């Protein structure tokens, strides 16, 4: 240690132009040799240049509405996406021509059709023809994948500003397999399991890991209770962009103009006894019901990302920092376990421990998988989906990832210094899981993003 500090002193002598001799100015120098506290105490490795951090400066979503009978049942998909794309630009006063790419997560629509709709939505939102658009489909994590793809492109230097978004109209594009299935699928069990209805995979998780109907229904009740409380207290107002649209009377054809700004699937009075009366949907004597599954929904979301140096130059407040992302594969028959594998991977990649995470947004595809992941990772229930989840709010497949990012970051902002790290995660059809780690934007120090722990006698981690 003494030899290392002596080397620092020699270097500092050369760095201090006002000192003719180091010894005569040692006590007055503005520069001094000190043991670095960032080595063993660093929350994660010092591999990122501070100004090159990828940050989120805006994240918004539409309200989520019940498919086929909710507020967006007569709204075109591109008219869902356009308002959130417009919002991230207007609320930051960003010139839309500066956006390097718009990546939209989406699942159910035919690829070329949805790609065209997303391009149309960008025009409706005021983007010039010079801004490109593409779609990405990783099933239920598509919205999060879009955000991760943009973050990676910014990190790679492809562009400095981008938008990761998500869109799904499950009214317009219901879940259905089109065309024939390759008969070869019968030769391989894993391939067959890729075709299992998601509800069956939920039953498989419940059966294999001994999850009761009671605890699944209780999880659903809690989701609705928390979402109702968040709505009543106005927590979602910061993240929801009102959408002006229409409702068509199916009997008369009359159109009524409306503005949708509240999630319409939340049932504040849901009880365990009420849910207990519902019959299993996918398996006789099963435990998965319409009440303890995610809601089929319509909605969209958008997240504006850029290099920290660009955000600072523009004077934009930083909502969050994108820290890490992981996508993993799991057994398709129990695809719901995906978050239990993906979360540790993403957290480790960020150089953190699970206990370092203050908030989790874990998509509630089914109560079975949500309860399993919480138990498997031994997560504090007070940290998970504090404003409810997909069983209450809804799960528009391609949009869910972007919705979760918006919900997480706005809640982290509200909590301030007591909430530094957050995770978004979800299971993925055909057997995968995805997770991303975010850091609250206003709490990062320039040196190393280190947590303070007990001091030690080492100059740095490398001095061992």
Secondary structure as GFF3:
##gff-version 3
##sequence-region A 1 464
A	DSSP	alpha_helix	2	15	.	.	.	ID=ss1
A	DSSP	alpha_helix	22	25	.	.	.	ID=ss2
A	DSSP	three_ten_helix	50	52	.	.	.	ID=ss3
A	DSSP	beta_strand	54	61	.	.	.	ID=ss4
A	DSSP	beta_strand	65	66	.	.	.	ID=ss5
A	DSSP	alpha_helix	77	90	.	.	.	ID=ss6
A	DSSP	three_ten_helix	96	98	.	.	.	ID=ss7
A	DSSP	beta_strand	101	105	.	.	.	ID=ss8
A	DSSP	alpha_helix	111	124	.	.	.	ID=ss9
A	DSSP	beta_strand	133	136	.	.	.	ID=ss10
A	DSSP	three_ten_helix	139	141	.	.	.	ID=ss11
A	DSSP	alpha_helix	142	156	.	.	.	ID=ss12
A	DSSP	beta_strand	161	169	.	.	.	ID=ss13
A	DSSP	three_ten_helix	183	187	.	.	.	ID=ss14
A	DSSP	alpha_helix	189	193	.	.	.	ID=ss15
A	DSSP	alpha_helix	198	208	.	.	.	ID=ss16
A	DSSP	alpha_helix	213	232	.	.	.	ID=ss17
A	DSSP	three_ten_helix	235	238	.	.	.	ID=ss18
A	DSSP	beta_strand	243	248	.	.	.	ID=ss19
A	DSSP	beta_strand	255	260	.	.	.	ID=ss20
A	DSSP	alpha_helix	272	275	.	.	.	ID=ss21
A	DSSP	beta_strand	297	307	.	.	.	ID=ss22
A	DSSP	alpha_helix	308	314	.	.	.	ID=ss23
A	DSSP	beta_strand	320	329	.	.	.	ID=ss24
A	DSSP	three_ten_helix	332	337	.	.	.	ID=ss25
A	DSSP	alpha_helix	338	349	.	.	.	ID=ss26
A	DSSP	three_ten_helix	354	356	.	.	.	ID=ss27
A	DSSP	beta_strand	359	362	.	.	.	ID=ss28
A	DSSP	alpha_helix	367	376	.	.	.	ID=ss29
A	DSSP	three_ten_helix	381	383	.	.	.	ID=ss30
A	DSSP	three_ten_helix	397	399	.	.	.	ID=ss31
A	DSSP	alpha_helix	400	415	.	.	.	ID=ss32
A	DSSP	three_ten_helix	416	418	.	.	.	ID=ss33
A	DSSP	beta_strand	421	428	.	.	.	ID=ss34
A	DSSP	beta_strand	432	440	.	.	.	ID=ss35
A	DSSP	three_ten_helix	461	463	.	.	.	ID=ss36
###
